[in-house]
Amino acid sequence: MSEQKSRLAIIVPCFNEELVVKTTTERLLEVLDDIISKGKISEDSYVYLIDDGSKDRTWEIINALREKYGERIKGTKFIRNYGNQKALIAGLLGVKEIGCDCVVSIDADLQQDENAIETFVDEFHKGADIVSGIRNDRKTDSFFKKYTALCFYKLMNILGVKIPPNHSDFRLVSKRGLEILSQYPEEGLFLRGFFHEIGLKTAYVHFNVKPRALGSSKFNVFSLTSLALNGITAFSIVPLRIIAAFGVLTMLCSFLLALEVVIEKYILHTTPGGWATLVILLAFFGGLQIFCLGIIGEYLGQIFNEVKSRPRYIKEIELK
């Protein structure tokens, strides 16, 4: 695509972000104004805020921003909290309906470098449909979060989903990408895997992560674990194949163990030993069976959620 003025939307999922939503929105408007002044995007570019069922004054502040800045501020409010991924999907499909040439998603705390948005737009004008933000490091993360994230990306690569390490939901998506997204009705869509899977031309932009200025992260161990499990089960059936392989291996080991018992009793005429070994093996394989049932249960849960065909989210209010 040749360089031209494009209508850019910036979507920001918010959950109890009353401490930062005003300063974040005004900073993003400054970024838009700067890119507009360089002739890279059109003057009708805007910020779209998604209130993911906040219990604080987040939506009240969004309304005040709308009154102050007019249609440069758009957004929607959920009737309850549905989670970050669904808030992102609502934002992406919301701006598709309103109209834009490309959209950038960014966190409300602005730990992701908002100055990289211009570079995203430059890559879009060079022909990329997806521009993914890659963190330069994880210095701002706790020890636990840092290493569990690295393990997650390595595991996803082993399972066949080649997501770049330190990939984030800070990305640009073209109008073409939004059209494809709208064709995927599945409830448990994992966006990092989805935008890799569709195969559109992708560029990567590295950025630095800043310390959070105010408030605290809304991600906890439970939500991060849920996100990881959803990503694995939504894009790979390798765990199920591993379970099948374990089954075959277990049968083989059982056959060899039975052969040893027959040899000891009828050829060597000795009493087969190994009661301690037997107890250990029973405990090990009992635990393994429960673990495998847990994995199968995750896939059954995915199927259960999909066949109900319930809406991903319900909007209470929308500002267009």
DRENPAGU-787964 format. One record per residue (C-alpha): x, y, z. Coordinates in steps of 0.02 Angstrom, whole numbers, plus 50000, padded with zeros to 5 digits. Layout:
XYZ ...
This chain:
500005000050000 500695017149956 500805029850096 499165039350115 498045046650246 497155032450334 495815032950468 496595025850625 495645019550777 496495015950944 495565003851057 495855003351244 495074989651354 494734996451528 494284987551689 494254998251846 495455010751771 494775026951845 496535032151899 497275031751723 495895032251592 495865051351578 497745053951564 497905038851448 496545045151330 497255062651323 498995055851289 498325045051147 497435060151073 499125069151076 499895054450983 498495055050854 498725073850832 500585071550804 500335058050672 498945068450590 500115083450580 501335072750481 499985068450354 499995049850391 498225047850456 496605057250432 495875070050550 494365059050588 495465046150678 494845042350853 495035033051019 493805019051063 493695014251248 492924997951308 492304997851488 492384979351534 491094979951674 492064991851788 491434994651965 492255011651985 492065028351894 492855022551730 491275024651624 490855041351706 492575047751656 492375040951479 490725050551464 491595066451523 492965063951393 491625061651260 490825078151310 492505086951306 493235079851145 491665075251049 491685061250922 493565059150938 493085048451089 492005033251060 491695017951166 490585004651239 490114998451411 489814979951452 488444975051574 489744964851670 491564959751662 491934947651519 493834947951517 495214956551420 495124945751262 493264948751239 493484967251272 494804967751135 493664958351015 492234970351055 493384984951018 494014977550854 492264973550792 491594989950859 492805000650758 492504989550606 490664994250616 491035012750642 492355012850507 494255013650501 495695008550388 496725001550531 496604999550719 497894998750858 497514990251024 498444995951180 498274993451368 497465006851476 499005008651588 500085014051439 501515003051494 501664998951310 502565013051218 501225023651134 502575032151030 502765015750933 501025018350858 501765029450722 502965015550675 501475003550668 500625015350546 502215016550440 502284997550427 500434997250381 500765009550239 502164998050179 500874984250155 500754974950320 499004969650373 499584964850548 500914974250644 501344965450807 502204973550954 503634963551031 504284968151202 506154971351212 506244963851386 505214959151540 506104969951669 504454976751735 503744959251768 503904949351927 505034934051928 503524922451923 502644931451781 504244933151680 504704914751680 502944907851666 502704918951512 504314912351434 503754894451470 502064897951391 502824904251228 504034889651220 502604877451251 501534885651117 502954883950992 503184865551038 501314862951011 501424870550837 500804888250868 502324898650819 501994914350921 503544925450940 504184926651120 503654942451213 502244945051089 500834955851158 499104962251118 499894978851068 499614977550881 498924985650725 497604976750622 497064982250448 495274983450387 495584967150294 496104958750456 494514965050540 493454957950399 494244940850427 494024942250617 492164945350594 492024928250508 492624919150665 491134917050783 492004905850910 491784910951091 493534906851155 494554915851021 496374918351072 496914933950976 498794931350982 498594914350901 497214920050784 498174934250702 499634922550677 498544908750605 497634918750471 499244921350375 499104939750327 500694949450294 501434953350464 502754965550523 503534966550696 503954982050797 504984981050957 504554992551101 505044995951280 503864993151426 503675007051554 503275004851739 501435007151778 501155025051839 499545022651939 498435008351994 498844989951980 498764976551848 497074967851832 497914951551779 498184938851917 498804920951921 497064914151888 496704925451738 498424922551662 498254903651684 496524904251605 497204914251458 498634901851433 497484886651440 496284894951318 497724898551200 498334880651205 496654872051185 496014884451054 497454882050933 498224864850959 497654846850979 499444840951013 499064838251200 497724825651152 498954816651039 500224816451181 498914808051291 498654794951155 500534792251146 500604790151335 499254776951320 500244766951193 501834768751295 500944763051453 500274747551365 502014743451303 502754745351478 501364734551549 501734720951421 503594721151462 503224720651649 502054705851625 503394696951523 504654699551664 503454692051792 503174676651682 505044674151659 505404675851845 504024663851898 504064650251765 505854650551700 506914656951844 505714649551974 505874664552089 504514674652174 504244690752078 504754705452187 504524724052171 503054728352285 503774745652319 504014748152133 502224742852104 501554755552230 502594769452153 502004764851978 500184764552035 500354781752113 501264788651961 500044782051832 498554786751942 499174804751944 499544804051759 497764798151724 497024812551824 498164824851733 497644817851564 495814818651613 496094836951660 496784840651486 495324831651404 494164841351520 494884857751456 494474852851277 492734847051328 492494863751415 492964872851254 491694862451158 490374865451293 490604884251283 490554884251093 489014873451068 487984884651183 488244898551053 488004912251182 488574929951139 490364934051183 489804949651276 488284960751299 488434979551275 487464990851392 487905007451309 488885012251154 489545029251102 489825030250914 
